[in-house]
Amino acid sequence: LGTFDYLIDNGYAKNNTLQEKFHYLKSLWSGGNEEIKKVLENYIKYLAITLRNIIYFLNPDVIILGGLINDIHETFGNLIEEELYKVLDKTLFNTVIRDTIFEDVPPSLVGANVLVLEHFLRTL
């Protein structure tokens, strides 16, 4: 069985919060689980493409990653920026990507990375 099949069959994440699911996913990634690494590499690739589109369309000064549910910037920030540099014209890139300062405050808006991550984690 693959990792996802195992997680689903054993219902590990069924009743856990999104934050607990994210931390479990992160622990599998840092533990070297190859299947999880592939999934997260794809997630980061598509997140970088989404951020590129946001940067081209809105030209924001700052993009904030992270928050109450996950510490995505702290954990994957460097990987996200590396992937972003692959798909973005560097001469147009002057947007700052940073972590939130409101880690314990529930957001009034759900961020783009949370929507994808939440959908993925809910399937576990």
N, C-alpha and C positions, 0 to 999 in steps of 0.2 A: 504494500500500500504506500502511496505517496503521502507526504506530510499533510496535505490538505485533506485527503481522504481520512487519514488517521484522526486529525483534529475534528472533522465532522462526525465520523463514526463514534468517537469517544465523547463527543459533546463537551470538550474542554471549555470552549468559550461560549457555550450556549447562554448561560445566565450571568456572564461577567459583564462589567461595564466596558465601554469603548476604550477607556484609558487602560484597563487591565488587559484587554485584547491587544492593544498597541504595544504595551510593555512585554507581553508574551511573544508577540511577533518579533520585536526588537531583540529579545533574548535568543530566539532561534537564529536570527540573522548573525548576531555577534558570536554565537556558538558555532558558526560555520555551516549551517544547514544549506546545502546547495540549492534545493528547490526554493526555499525562502529567498535566498540571494538572487535567484533569477527573477522571481516575482518582484522583489523590491527594485532591482535594476530596471525592469520594465516600467514600474511605477514612477521611478525617478526620471526616466527618459521622457515619459509622457507628461509628467509634471513640468519638466523643463520646457517642453514644447508649448504647454499651456501658458507658462510664465512668459515665454518669448512672445506669444500672441498678445498677451496682456500688455507687455512692454511696448510692442509695436503699435497697438491700438490706442492705449491710454497714456503712454509715456509717463508713468508714475515716478515720483522722486524716490519712494520707498515701497518695498513689498515686505510684508511681515509674515513670517512663517512661525508656527507653533501656537501654543496656547494651553487651554485647560485640558484638552484631551490628549495632546501629544507634545513631545519635545523634538519635533521633526527637524527644526533648524539646528539644535544642539547636536543631534545624532547624525543627520544626513546633509546638513547645510553645505559642507565642502563638496560632497558628491553632486548635489543639486546644482551648485554653481559651476562645477566642472562640466556637467552635462549641458548646462545652459550656454556656456561658452562655445560648445560644439555646434549649436543650432542658431546662434545669434551673431549678427554682425557687431563685432566688438567696438567699432567706431561709433555705433549708435547706443551702446550700452553705458549708461551713467546712472542706472537705478541702483540704489542700495538695497540689498536683501539682508534682513536682520531678524533676530528673534523678538518676540513680543516682550514687553515689560509687564504685561497684565496676565501673568501665568495662572493666578488663582481667581481671576474675575471671569464669570461666564460671559461669553461674547454676545453682543447684540446681533451680529451677523456671522453666519457660518462661512469660514474661509474655503477657498477652492480646494486646497489640499485635504481638508477634512471631509468634504463631500465624497471624494473618491475613496479615501481611506475608510470612511464610515461604511460606505457600500461594501467594500471588500471585507472589512471586519465583521459586518453583520452576516456575511455568508458563512462564517466559520462556525 
